[in-house]
Amino acid sequence: MANSSNNLMNPNAREAMNRFKMEAASEVGVNLKQGYNGDLTSRQAGSVGGQMVKKMIAAYENGMQ
């Protein structure tokens, strides 16, 4: 059985990533629900992902100081 690179193996990591995604979505005003969110527009999904990346970069930069 092949292991997909986008599957989180640790259940705690999966839950943390879901919380992080929900937090980023609320910051940009996108209403996510648990489970399937295929009804989001590309713009909404992109804004959530962009916010997540922005926060990860900021956290990394703060850790370097």
PQR file of N, CA, C, O and H, with PARSE charges and radii, in Angstrom:
ATOM      1  N   MET A   1       0.837  -1.182   0.000 -0.4000 1.5000
ATOM      2  CA  MET A   1       0.000   0.000   0.000 -0.0000 2.0000
ATOM      3  C   MET A   1       0.878   1.240   0.000  0.5500 1.7000
ATOM      4  O   MET A   1       1.742   1.388   0.863 -0.5500 1.4000
ATOM      5  N   ALA A   2       0.665   2.121  -0.951 -0.4000 1.5000
ATOM      6  CA  ALA A   2       1.469   3.337  -1.078 -0.0000 2.0000
ATOM      7  C   ALA A   2       1.061   4.348  -0.018  0.5500 1.7000
ATOM      8  O   ALA A   2      -0.112   4.448   0.344 -0.5500 1.4000
ATOM      9  H   ALA A   2      -0.037   2.000  -1.652  0.4000 1.0000
ATOM     10  N   ASN A   3       2.036   5.090   0.473 -0.4000 1.5000
ATOM     11  CA  ASN A   3       1.795   6.120   1.469 -0.0000 2.0000
ATOM     12  C   ASN A   3       1.788   7.477   0.774  0.5500 1.7000
ATOM     13  O   ASN A   3       2.813   7.902   0.241 -0.5500 1.4000
ATOM     14  H   ASN A   3       2.988   5.009   0.179  0.4000 1.0000
ATOM     15  N   SER A   4       0.657   8.152   0.772 -0.4000 1.5000
ATOM     16  CA  SER A   4       0.544   9.465   0.156 -0.0000 2.0000
ATOM     17  C   SER A   4       1.282  10.486   1.012  0.5500 1.7000
ATOM     18  O   SER A   4       1.222  10.424   2.239 -0.5500 1.4000
ATOM     19  H   SER A   4      -0.176   7.806   1.205  0.4000 1.0000
ATOM     20  N   SER A   5       1.969  11.414   0.384 -0.4000 1.5000
ATOM     21  CA  SER A   5       2.756  12.388   1.125 -0.0000 2.0000
ATOM     22  C   SER A   5       1.892  13.427   1.830  0.5500 1.7000
ATOM     23  O   SER A   5       2.388  14.136   2.706 -0.5500 1.4000
ATOM     24  H   SER A   5       2.017  11.464  -0.613  0.4000 1.0000
ATOM     25  N   ASN A   6       0.613  13.538   1.471 -0.4000 1.5000
ATOM     26  CA  ASN A   6      -0.212  14.539   2.130 -0.0000 2.0000
ATOM     27  C   ASN A   6      -1.105  13.943   3.217  0.5500 1.7000
ATOM     28  O   ASN A   6      -2.032  14.606   3.682 -0.5500 1.4000
ATOM     29  H   ASN A   6       0.210  12.963   0.759  0.4000 1.0000
ATOM     30  N   ASN A   7      -0.846  12.721   3.623 -0.4000 1.5000
ATOM     31  CA  ASN A   7      -1.560  12.103   4.735 -0.0000 2.0000
ATOM     32  C   ASN A   7      -0.725  12.215   5.997  0.5500 1.7000
ATOM     33  O   ASN A   7       0.434  11.802   6.019 -0.5500 1.4000
ATOM     34  H   ASN A   7      -0.093  12.182   3.245  0.4000 1.0000
ATOM     35  N   LEU A   8      -1.313  12.775   7.049 -0.4000 1.5000
ATOM     36  CA  LEU A   8      -0.612  12.878   8.321 -0.0000 2.0000
ATOM     37  C   LEU A   8      -0.791  11.574   9.080  0.5500 1.7000
ATOM     38  O   LEU A   8      -1.917  11.126   9.295 -0.5500 1.4000
ATOM     39  H   LEU A   8      -2.255  13.110   7.031  0.4000 1.0000
ATOM     40  N   MET A   9       0.302  10.972   9.481 -0.4000 1.5000
ATOM     41  CA  MET A   9       0.253   9.676  10.140 -0.0000 2.0000
ATOM     42  C   MET A   9      -0.124   9.803  11.615  0.5500 1.7000
ATOM     43  O   MET A   9      -0.791   8.919  12.153 -0.5500 1.4000
ATOM     44  H   MET A   9       1.217  11.336   9.306  0.4000 1.0000
ATOM     45  N   ASN A  10       0.280  10.857  12.261 -0.4000 1.5000
ATOM     46  CA  ASN A  10       0.021  11.042  13.679 -0.0000 2.0000
ATOM     47  C   ASN A  10      -1.348  11.703  13.866  0.5500 1.7000
ATOM     48  O   ASN A  10      -1.563  12.802  13.353 -0.5500 1.4000
ATOM     49  H   ASN A  10       0.822  11.575  11.824  0.4000 1.0000
ATOM     50  N   PRO A  11      -2.268  11.075  14.576 -0.5600 1.5000
ATOM     51  CA  PRO A  11      -3.601  11.670  14.777  0.2800 2.0000
ATOM     52  C   PRO A  11      -3.550  13.031  15.475  0.5500 1.7000
ATOM     53  O   PRO A  11      -4.384  13.895  15.204 -0.5500 1.4000
ATOM     54  N   ASN A  12      -2.583  13.227  16.365 -0.4000 1.5000
ATOM     55  CA  ASN A  12      -2.441  14.523  17.037 -0.0000 2.0000
ATOM     56  C   ASN A  12      -2.037  15.603  16.055  0.5500 1.7000
ATOM     57  O   ASN A  12      -2.508  16.736  16.148 -0.5500 1.4000
ATOM     58  H   ASN A  12      -1.906  12.525  16.585  0.4000 1.0000
ATOM     59  N   ALA A  13      -1.171  15.263  15.115 -0.4000 1.5000
ATOM     60  CA  ALA A  13      -0.758  16.231  14.101 -0.0000 2.0000
ATOM     61  C   ALA A  13      -1.933  16.583  13.203  0.5500 1.7000
ATOM     62  O   ALA A  13      -2.091  17.739  12.812 -0.5500 1.4000
ATOM     63  H   ALA A  13      -0.788  14.342  15.039  0.4000 1.0000
ATOM     64  N   ARG A  14      -2.751  15.602  12.875 -0.4000 1.5000
ATOM     65  CA  ARG A  14      -3.926  15.851  12.036 -0.0000 2.0000
ATOM     66  C   ARG A  14      -4.890  16.816  12.731  0.5500 1.7000
ATOM     67  O   ARG A  14      -5.402  17.748  12.110 -0.5500 1.4000
ATOM     68  H   ARG A  14      -2.622  14.663  13.193  0.4000 1.0000
ATOM     69  N   GLU A  15      -5.131  16.585  14.017 -0.4000 1.5000
ATOM     70  CA  GLU A  15      -6.044  17.449  14.770 -0.0000 2.0000
ATOM     71  C   GLU A  15      -5.475  18.861  14.901  0.5500 1.7000
ATOM     72  O   GLU A  15      -6.215  19.838  14.785 -0.5500 1.4000
ATOM     73  H   GLU A  15      -4.715  15.829  14.521  0.4000 1.0000
ATOM     74  N   ALA A  16      -4.174  18.977  15.140 -0.4000 1.5000
ATOM     75  CA  ALA A  16      -3.542  20.292  15.244 -0.0000 2.0000
ATOM     76  C   ALA A  16      -3.645  21.041  13.919  0.5500 1.7000
ATOM     77  O   ALA A  16      -3.896  22.246  13.907 -0.5500 1.4000
ATOM     78  H   ALA A  16      -3.572  18.183  15.235  0.4000 1.0000
ATOM     79  N   MET A  17      -3.454  20.336  12.804 -0.4000 1.5000
ATOM     80  CA  MET A  17      -3.546  20.975  11.494 -0.0000 2.0000
ATOM     81  C   MET A  17      -4.976  21.419  11.208  0.5500 1.7000
ATOM     82  O   MET A  17      -5.185  22.481  10.621 -0.5500 1.4000
ATOM     83  H   MET A  17      -3.250  19.357  12.814  0.4000 1.0000
ATOM     84  N   ASN A  18      -5.961  20.627  11.612 -0.4000 1.5000
ATOM     85  CA  ASN A  18      -7.356  21.019  11.432 -0.0000 2.0000
ATOM     86  C   ASN A  18      -7.689  22.269  12.248  0.5500 1.7000
ATOM     87  O   ASN A  18      -8.382  23.161  11.759 -0.5500 1.4000
ATOM     88  H   ASN A  18      -5.791  19.764  12.089  0.4000 1.0000
ATOM     89  N   ARG A  19      -7.198  22.337  13.492 -0.4000 1.5000
ATOM     90  CA  ARG A  19      -7.432  23.532  14.317 -0.0000 2.0000
ATOM     91  C   ARG A  19      -6.773  24.751  13.683  0.5500 1.7000
ATOM     92  O   ARG A  19      -7.355  25.835  13.650 -0.5500 1.4000
ATOM     93  H   ARG A  19      -6.635  21.613  13.889  0.4000 1.0000
ATOM     94  N   PHE A  20      -5.545  24.565  13.174 -0.4000 1.5000
ATOM     95  CA  PHE A  20      -4.812  25.644  12.536 -0.0000 2.0000
ATOM     96  C   PHE A  20      -5.569  26.144  11.305  0.5500 1.7000
ATOM     97  O   PHE A  20      -5.661  27.350  11.075 -0.5500 1.4000
ATOM     98  H   PHE A  20      -5.072  23.684  13.201  0.4000 1.0000
ATOM     99  N   LYS A  21      -6.108  25.214  10.519 -0.4000 1.5000
ATOM    100  CA  LYS A  21      -6.862  25.569   9.318 -0.0000 2.0000
ATOM    101  C   LYS A  21      -8.132  26.338   9.684  0.5500 1.7000
ATOM    102  O   LYS A  21      -8.462  27.331   9.036 -0.5500 1.4000
ATOM    103  H   LYS A  21      -6.033  24.235  10.706  0.4000 1.0000
ATOM    104  N   MET A  22      -8.844  25.888  10.715 -0.4000 1.5000
ATOM    105  CA  MET A  22     -10.067  26.566  11.137 -0.0000 2.0000
ATOM    106  C   MET A  22      -9.767  27.974  11.652  0.5500 1.7000
ATOM    107  O   MET A  22     -10.526  28.911  11.404 -0.5500 1.4000
ATOM    108  H   MET A  22      -8.576  25.081  11.242  0.4000 1.0000
ATOM    109  N   GLU A  23      -8.657  28.111  12.367 -0.4000 1.5000
ATOM    110  CA  GLU A  23      -8.253  29.421  12.875 -0.0000 2.0000
ATOM    111  C   GLU A  23      -7.928  30.362  11.722  0.5500 1.7000
ATOM    112  O   GLU A  23      -8.359  31.514  11.721 -0.5500 1.4000
ATOM    113  H   GLU A  23      -8.040  27.350  12.568  0.4000 1.0000
ATOM    114  N   ALA A  24      -7.179  29.884  10.754 -0.4000 1.5000
ATOM    115  CA  ALA A  24      -6.824  30.707   9.592 -0.0000 2.0000
ATOM    116  C   ALA A  24      -8.072  31.088   8.802  0.5500 1.7000
ATOM    117  O   ALA A  24      -8.183  32.219   8.330 -0.5500 1.4000
ATOM    118  H   ALA A  24      -6.829  28.947  10.755  0.4000 1.0000
ATOM    119  N   ALA A  25      -9.004  30.164   8.656 -0.4000 1.5000
ATOM    120  CA  ALA A  25     -10.235  30.443   7.923 -0.0000 2.0000
ATOM    121  C   ALA A  25     -11.051  31.525   8.622  0.5500 1.7000
ATOM    122  O   ALA A  25     -11.596  32.413   7.967 -0.5500 1.4000
ATOM    123  H   ALA A  25      -8.914  29.245   9.040  0.4000 1.0000
ATOM    124  N   SER A  26     -11.137  31.453   9.940 -0.4000 1.5000
ATOM    125  CA  SER A  26     -11.917  32.468  10.653 -0.0000 2.0000
ATOM    126  C   SER A  26     -11.251  33.835  10.548  0.5500 1.7000
ATOM    127  O   SER A  26     -11.939  34.855  10.526 -0.5500 1.4000
ATOM    128  H   SER A  26     -10.694  30.731  10.472  0.4000 1.0000
ATOM    129  N   GLU A  27      -9.930  33.870  10.484 -0.4000 1.5000
ATOM    130  CA  GLU A  27      -9.212  35.147  10.360 -0.0000 2.0000
ATOM    131  C   GLU A  27      -9.479  35.827   9.022  0.5500 1.7000
ATOM    132  O   GLU A  27      -9.476  37.056   8.945 -0.5500 1.4000
ATOM    133  H   GLU A  27      -9.371  33.041  10.502  0.4000 1.0000
ATOM    134  N   VAL A  28      -9.707  35.057   7.978 -0.4000 1.5000
ATOM    135  CA  VAL A  28      -9.960  35.648   6.658 -0.0000 2.0000
ATOM    136  C   VAL A  28     -11.447  35.682   6.323  0.5500 1.7000
ATOM    137  O   VAL A  28     -11.823  36.081   5.221 -0.5500 1.4000
ATOM    138  H   VAL A  28      -9.710  34.059   8.040  0.4000 1.0000
ATOM    139  N   GLY A  29     -12.296  35.267   7.263 -0.4000 1.5000
ATOM    140  CA  GLY A  29     -13.731  35.360   7.079 -0.0000 2.0000
ATOM    141  C   GLY A  29     -14.363  34.264   6.234  0.5500 1.7000
ATOM    142  O   GLY A  29     -15.415  34.472   5.631 -0.5500 1.4000
ATOM    143  H   GLY A  29     -11.990  34.943   8.158  0.4000 1.0000
ATOM    144  N   VAL A  30     -13.725  33.099   6.187 -0.4000 1.5000
ATOM    145  CA  VAL A  30     -14.278  31.965   5.445 -0.0000 2.0000
ATOM    146  C   VAL A  30     -14.893  31.003   6.443  0.5500 1.7000
ATOM    147  O   VAL A  30     -14.265  30.631   7.435 -0.5500 1.4000
ATOM    148  H   VAL A  30     -12.870  32.930   6.677  0.4000 1.0000
ATOM    149  N   ASN A  31     -16.126  30.604   6.173 -0.4000 1.5000
ATOM    150  CA  ASN A  31     -16.834  29.707   7.080 -0.0000 2.0000
ATOM    151  C   ASN A  31     -16.574  28.257   6.672  0.5500 1.7000
ATOM    152  O   ASN A  31     -17.180  27.751   5.728 -0.5500 1.4000
ATOM    153  H   ASN A  31     -16.636  30.905   5.368  0.4000 1.0000
ATOM    154  N   LEU A  32     -15.667  27.597   7.394 -0.4000 1.5000
ATOM    155  CA  LEU A  32     -15.388  26.180   7.151 -0.0000 2.0000
ATOM    156  C   LEU A  32     -16.255  25.337   8.061  0.5500 1.7000
ATOM    157  O   LEU A  32     -16.611  25.754   9.163 -0.5500 1.4000
ATOM    158  H   LEU A  32     -15.175  28.009   8.161  0.4000 1.0000
ATOM    159  N   LYS A  33     -16.589  24.157   7.596 -0.4000 1.5000
ATOM    160  CA  LYS A  33     -17.305  23.209   8.436 -0.0000 2.0000
ATOM    161  C   LYS A  33     -16.461  21.950   8.553  0.5500 1.7000
ATOM    162  O   LYS A  33     -15.578  21.716   7.729 -0.5500 1.4000
ATOM    163  H   LYS A  33     -16.299  23.818   6.700  0.4000 1.0000
ATOM    164  N   GLN A  34     -16.723  21.148   9.562 -0.4000 1.5000
ATOM    165  CA  GLN A  34     -15.995  19.891   9.721 -0.0000 2.0000
ATOM    166  C   GLN A  34     -16.321  18.989   8.540  0.5500 1.7000
ATOM    167  O   GLN A  34     -17.469  18.922   8.102 -0.5500 1.4000
ATOM    168  H   GLN A  34     -17.440  21.338  10.232  0.4000 1.0000
ATOM    169  N   GLY A  35     -15.323  18.306   8.032 -0.4000 1.5000
ATOM    170  CA  GLY A  35     -15.531  17.386   6.920 -0.0000 2.0000
ATOM    171  C   GLY A  35     -15.357  18.059   5.573  0.5500 1.7000
ATOM    172  O   GLY A  35     -14.427  18.840   5.373 -0.5500 1.4000
ATOM    173  H   GLY A  35     -14.390  18.361   8.388  0.4000 1.0000
ATOM    174  N   TYR A  36     -16.247  17.755   4.663 -0.4000 1.5000
ATOM    175  CA  TYR A  36     -16.149  18.179   3.270 -0.0000 2.0000
ATOM    176  C   TYR A  36     -16.430  19.672   3.107  0.5500 1.7000
ATOM    177  O   TYR A  36     -17.436  20.175   3.607 -0.5500 1.4000
ATOM    178  H   TYR A  36     -17.003  17.120   4.826  0.4000 1.0000
ATOM    179  N   ASN A  37     -15.542  20.378   2.408 -0.4000 1.5000
ATOM    180  CA  ASN A  37     -15.705  21.801   2.132 -0.0000 2.0000
ATOM    181  C   ASN A  37     -15.544  22.077   0.641  0.5500 1.7000
ATOM    182  O   ASN A  37     -15.021  23.123   0.256 -0.5500 1.4000
ATOM    183  H   ASN A  37     -14.725  19.970   2.002  0.4000 1.0000
ATOM    184  N   GLY A  38     -15.989  21.151  -0.194 -0.4000 1.5000
ATOM    185  CA  GLY A  38     -15.838  21.289  -1.638 -0.0000 2.0000
ATOM    186  C   GLY A  38     -16.689  22.375  -2.248  0.5500 1.7000
ATOM    187  O   GLY A  38     -16.543  22.686  -3.430 -0.5500 1.4000
ATOM    188  H   GLY A  38     -16.414  20.302   0.119  0.4000 1.0000
ATOM    189  N   ASP A  39     -17.580  22.962  -1.460 -0.4000 1.5000
ATOM    190  CA  ASP A  39     -18.415  24.033  -1.984 -0.0000 2.0000
ATOM    191  C   ASP A  39     -17.748  25.402  -1.891  0.5500 1.7000
ATOM    192  O   ASP A  39     -18.347  26.405  -2.280 -0.5500 1.4000
ATOM    193  H   ASP A  39     -17.698  22.709  -0.500  0.4000 1.0000
ATOM    194  N   LEU A  40     -16.513  25.459  -1.380 -0.4000 1.5000
ATOM    195  CA  LEU A  40     -15.785  26.724  -1.318 -0.0000 2.0000
ATOM    196  C   LEU A  40     -15.344  27.142  -2.710  0.5500 1.7000
ATOM    197  O   LEU A  40     -15.070  26.299  -3.563 -0.5500 1.4000
ATOM    198  H   LEU A  40     -16.027  24.645  -1.063  0.4000 1.0000
ATOM    199  N   THR A  41     -15.276  28.435  -2.932 -0.4000 1.5000
ATOM    200  CA  THR A  41     -14.729  28.921  -4.190 -0.0000 2.0000
ATOM    201  C   THR A  41     -13.205  28.801  -4.141  0.5500 1.7000
ATOM    202  O   THR A  41     -12.617  28.644  -3.071 -0.5500 1.4000
ATOM    203  H   THR A  41     -15.499  29.121  -2.239  0.4000 1.0000
ATOM    204  N   SER A  42     -12.590  28.876  -5.292 -0.4000 1.5000
ATOM    205  CA  SER A  42     -11.120  28.833  -5.346 -0.0000 2.0000
ATOM    206  C   SER A  42     -10.527  29.996  -4.579  0.5500 1.7000
ATOM    207  O   SER A  42      -9.496  29.853  -3.923 -0.5500 1.4000
ATOM    208  H   SER A  42     -13.067  29.003  -6.161  0.4000 1.0000
ATOM    209  N   ARG A  43     -11.166  31.132  -4.658 -0.4000 1.5000
ATOM    210  CA  ARG A  43     -10.687  32.316  -3.951 -0.0000 2.0000
ATOM    211  C   ARG A  43     -10.709  32.087  -2.439  0.5500 1.7000
ATOM    212  O   ARG A  43      -9.754  32.437  -1.746 -0.5500 1.4000
ATOM    213  H   ARG A  43     -12.004  31.248  -5.191  0.4000 1.0000
ATOM    214  N   GLN A  44     -11.795  31.502  -1.927 -0.4000 1.5000
ATOM    215  CA  GLN A  44     -11.900  31.246  -0.498 -0.0000 2.0000
ATOM    216  C   GLN A  44     -10.858  30.230  -0.046  0.5500 1.7000
ATOM    217  O   GLN A  44     -10.180  30.437   0.960 -0.5500 1.4000
ATOM    218  H   GLN A  44     -12.571  31.218  -2.490  0.4000 1.0000
ATOM    219  N   ALA A  45     -10.732  29.132  -0.791 -0.4000 1.5000
ATOM    220  CA  ALA A  45      -9.756  28.100  -0.427 -0.0000 2.0000
ATOM    221  C   ALA A  45      -8.340  28.664  -0.479  0.5500 1.7000
ATOM    222  O   ALA A  45      -7.516  28.365   0.385 -0.5500 1.4000
ATOM    223  H   ALA A  45     -11.283  28.965  -1.609  0.4000 1.0000
ATOM    224  N   GLY A  46      -8.063  29.473  -1.485 -0.4000 1.5000
ATOM    225  CA  GLY A  46      -6.739  30.080  -1.611 -0.0000 2.0000
ATOM    226  C   GLY A  46      -6.439  31.055  -0.496  0.5500 1.7000
ATOM    227  O   GLY A  46      -5.300  31.147  -0.037 -0.5500 1.4000
ATOM    228  H   GLY A  46      -8.733  29.716  -2.187  0.4000 1.0000
ATOM    229  N   SER A  47      -7.452  31.786  -0.055 -0.4000 1.5000
ATOM    230  CA  SER A  47      -7.219  32.743   1.024 -0.0000 2.0000
ATOM    231  C   SER A  47      -6.932  32.021   2.335  0.5500 1.7000
ATOM    232  O   SER A  47      -6.133  32.497   3.141 -0.5500 1.4000
ATOM    233  H   SER A  47      -8.377  31.711  -0.428  0.4000 1.0000
ATOM    234  N   VAL A  48      -7.575  30.879   2.556 -0.4000 1.5000
ATOM    235  CA  VAL A  48      -7.294  30.088   3.765 -0.0000 2.0000
ATOM    236  C   VAL A  48      -5.868  29.551   3.706  0.5500 1.7000
ATOM    237  O   VAL A  48      -5.113  29.680   4.671 -0.5500 1.4000
ATOM    238  H   VAL A  48      -8.225  30.492   1.901  0.4000 1.0000
ATOM    239  N   GLY A  49      -5.499  28.951   2.584 -0.4000 1.5000
ATOM    240  CA  GLY A  49      -4.144  28.423   2.435 -0.0000 2.0000
ATOM    241  C   GLY A  49      -3.089  29.507   2.527  0.5500 1.7000
ATOM    242  O   GLY A  49      -2.038  29.309   3.138 -0.5500 1.4000
ATOM    243  H   GLY A  49      -6.111  28.845   1.801  0.4000 1.0000
ATOM    244  N   GLY A  50      -3.366  30.652   1.920 -0.4000 1.5000
ATOM    245  CA  GLY A  50      -2.428  31.776   1.979 -0.0000 2.0000
ATOM    246  C   GLY A  50      -2.227  32.277   3.391  0.5500 1.7000
ATOM    247  O   GLY A  50      -1.109  32.601   3.793 -0.5500 1.4000
ATOM    248  H   GLY A  50      -4.219  30.813   1.423  0.4000 1.0000
ATOM    249  N   GLN A  51      -3.320  32.340   4.149 -0.4000 1.5000
ATOM    250  CA  GLN A  51      -3.223  32.775   5.545 -0.0000 2.0000
ATOM    251  C   GLN A  51      -2.417  31.776   6.368  0.5500 1.7000
ATOM    252  O   GLN A  51      -1.644  32.166   7.243 -0.5500 1.4000
ATOM    253  H   GLN A  51      -4.228  32.077   3.822  0.4000 1.0000
ATOM    254  N   MET A  52      -2.599  30.493   6.088 -0.4000 1.5000
ATOM    255  CA  MET A  52      -1.836  29.467   6.801 -0.0000 2.0000
ATOM    256  C   MET A  52      -0.343  29.621   6.523  0.5500 1.7000
ATOM    257  O   MET A  52       0.470  29.559   7.444 -0.5500 1.4000
ATOM    258  H   MET A  52      -3.227  30.176   5.377  0.4000 1.0000
ATOM    259  N   VAL A  53       0.015  29.821   5.265 -0.4000 1.5000
ATOM    260  CA  VAL A  53       1.428  29.991   4.899 -0.0000 2.0000
ATOM    261  C   VAL A  53       1.992  31.246   5.541  0.5500 1.7000
ATOM    262  O   VAL A  53       3.111  31.239   6.056 -0.5500 1.4000
ATOM    263  H   VAL A  53      -0.646  29.871   4.517  0.4000 1.0000
ATOM    264  N   LYS A  54       1.222  32.319   5.510 -0.4000 1.5000
ATOM    265  CA  LYS A  54       1.659  33.580   6.105 -0.0000 2.0000
ATOM    266  C   LYS A  54       1.971  33.398   7.595  0.5500 1.7000
ATOM    267  O   LYS A  54       2.979  33.903   8.089 -0.5500 1.4000
ATOM    268  H   LYS A  54       0.314  32.325   5.091  0.4000 1.0000
ATOM    269  N   LYS A  55       1.097  32.671   8.306 -0.4000 1.5000
ATOM    270  CA  LYS A  55       1.310  32.436   9.732 -0.0000 2.0000
ATOM    271  C   LYS A  55       2.504  31.515   9.986  0.5500 1.7000
ATOM    272  O   LYS A  55       3.239  31.706  10.955 -0.5500 1.4000
ATOM    273  H   LYS A  55       0.278  32.260   7.905  0.4000 1.0000
ATOM    274  N   MET A  56       2.699  30.515   9.118 -0.4000 1.5000
ATOM    275  CA  MET A  56       3.851  29.616   9.282 -0.0000 2.0000
ATOM    276  C   MET A  56       5.157  30.361   9.063  0.5500 1.7000
ATOM    277  O   MET A  56       6.125  30.138   9.791 -0.5500 1.4000
ATOM    278  H   MET A  56       2.102  30.360   8.331  0.4000 1.0000
ATOM    279  N   ILE A  57       5.201  31.239   8.075 -0.4000 1.5000
ATOM    280  CA  ILE A  57       6.413  32.027   7.816 -0.0000 2.0000
ATOM    281  C   ILE A  57       6.690  32.946   8.990  0.5500 1.7000
ATOM    282  O   ILE A  57       7.836  33.063   9.424 -0.5500 1.4000
ATOM    283  H   ILE A  57       4.415  31.421   7.484  0.4000 1.0000
ATOM    284  N   ALA A  58       5.659  33.601   9.512 -0.4000 1.5000
ATOM    285  CA  ALA A  58       5.844  34.498  10.658 -0.0000 2.0000
ATOM    286  C   ALA A  58       6.362  33.728  11.871  0.5500 1.7000
ATOM    287  O   ALA A  58       7.245  34.210  12.581 -0.5500 1.4000
ATOM    288  H   ALA A  58       4.729  33.506   9.160  0.4000 1.0000
ATOM    289  N   ALA A  59       5.818  32.536  12.112 -0.4000 1.5000
ATOM    290  CA  ALA A  59       6.273  31.718  13.244 -0.0000 2.0000
ATOM    291  C   ALA A  59       7.725  31.305  13.067  0.5500 1.7000
ATOM    292  O   ALA A  59       8.493  31.303  14.030 -0.5500 1.4000
ATOM    293  H   ALA A  59       5.100  32.145  11.535  0.4000 1.0000
ATOM    294  N   TYR A  60       8.106  30.956  11.845 -0.4000 1.5000
ATOM    295  CA  TYR A  60       9.491  30.574  11.576 -0.0000 2.0000
ATOM    296  C   TYR A  60      10.419  31.766  11.795  0.5500 1.7000
ATOM    297  O   TYR A  60      11.466  31.630  12.429 -0.5500 1.4000
ATOM    298  H   TYR A  60       7.482  30.958  11.064  0.4000 1.0000
ATOM    299  N   GLU A  61      10.042  32.928  11.276 -0.4000 1.5000
ATOM    300  CA  GLU A  61      10.873  34.124  11.442 -0.0000 2.0000
ATOM    301  C   GLU A  61      11.006  34.516  12.900  0.5500 1.7000
ATOM    302  O   GLU A  61      12.079  34.943  13.327 -0.5500 1.4000
ATOM    303  H   GLU A  61       9.192  33.039  10.761  0.4000 1.0000
ATOM    304  N   ASN A  62       9.935  34.380  13.676 -0.4000 1.5000
ATOM    305  CA  ASN A  62      10.015  34.684  15.102 -0.0000 2.0000
ATOM    306  C   ASN A  62      10.905  33.686  15.830  0.5500 1.7000
ATOM    307  O   ASN A  62      11.558  34.046  16.809 -0.5500 1.4000
ATOM    308  H   ASN A  62       9.064  34.033  13.330  0.4000 1.0000
ATOM    309  N   GLY A  63      10.941  32.464  15.379 -0.4000 1.5000
ATOM    310  CA  GLY A  63      11.793  31.454  15.993 -0.0000 2.0000
ATOM    311  C   GLY A  63      13.268  31.663  15.700  0.5500 1.7000
ATOM    312  O   GLY A  63      14.128  31.206  16.453 -0.5500 1.4000
ATOM    313  H   GLY A  63      10.410  32.172  14.584  0.4000 1.0000
ATOM    314  N   MET A  64      13.559  32.349  14.613 -0.4000 1.5000
ATOM    315  CA  MET A  64      14.949  32.618  14.247 -0.0000 2.0000
ATOM    316  C   MET A  64      15.562  33.717  15.094  0.5500 1.7000
ATOM    317  O   MET A  64      16.786  33.800  15.194 -0.5500 1.4000
ATOM    318  H   MET A  64      12.860  32.720  14.001  0.4000 1.0000
ATOM    319  N   GLN A  65      14.759  34.550  15.697 -0.4000 1.5000
ATOM    320  CA  GLN A  65      15.259  35.695  16.452 -0.0000 2.0000
ATOM    321  C   GLN A  65      15.761  35.307  17.811  0.5500 1.7000
ATOM    322  O   GLN A  65      16.215  36.165  18.569 -0.5500 1.4000
ATOM    323  H   GLN A  65      13.764  34.484  15.615  0.4000 1.0000
TER
END
